[in-house]
Amino acid sequence: MVLLALTATTLAGCLPPAYEAEPASVYQWQRRQDDIQRRETERVRLCAIMNKDTDRYERDCTRPGDPVR
């Protein structure tokens, strides 16, 4: 029984993320776009104050297609 619970818990981490349905109304789309913009603004703000020589900066603040430093 314990082995079954442990196996189920372990396999749950291997599953893809839960399906997120596309917004159905104009208000849901706007809320989604506002959330994306808010997260991007926060990311840019944090990257502006972060030490540019750290691994975290490389991981969190660079985007595909950015020029190589």
N, C-alpha and C positions, 0 to 999 in steps of 0.2 A: 504494500500500500504506500509506504514511504517512497519506495523506488518509483512508483507510478507518478506520485506528486512531484518528485524531483525531476523526472523526465519531462513532464508536461510544462513545468516552469522553465526548464532549459530550452525546450523547443519553442516556447512562446517568444523568446528573444530572437528567433530566426525568422519569424513571420514578417512579411512586408507591413509597412504602416497601414493603419486603417484607411479605408476608402473615404475620401472627402468629396462629397458631391459638389458639382458646380453650382454657384449661386443661381437661383431661379428668378429673382426679381431685381429690378433696378437698384433698390435699396441694399440688397445683399451684395450686389456687385460693387456698389460704391463703398460699402463697409469693408469689403475685401481689399479694394484698391487703397483705401485710407490706411488699413493695417499694414499693407506692403510698404507704403510710403513712410509710415511712422517707423517701421523697423529699419528701413534703409537710412533714414535720417539719423537714427540712433547709432547705427553702425558707422556712418561717416563721422559723427561727433566723437565717438570713442576712438576711431582710428586717428583723428586729428591730434588727440592728446597722448596717444600711445607711443612708446619708444619704438622707433622704426627699425632697430637692430635686433629685435627679438623674434623668436619663432612664432609667438602668438600673433604678431603683426603680419608675418608672412602668411599664416593660416587664415586669419580673420579679415585682413584688409586688402588682400590682392584678389583680383578677378581675372578670369581667363581673358587673354588678349591685352592685359596691361603690359607696358614696356618693361623689359628686364632692367632692374636697377644695377 
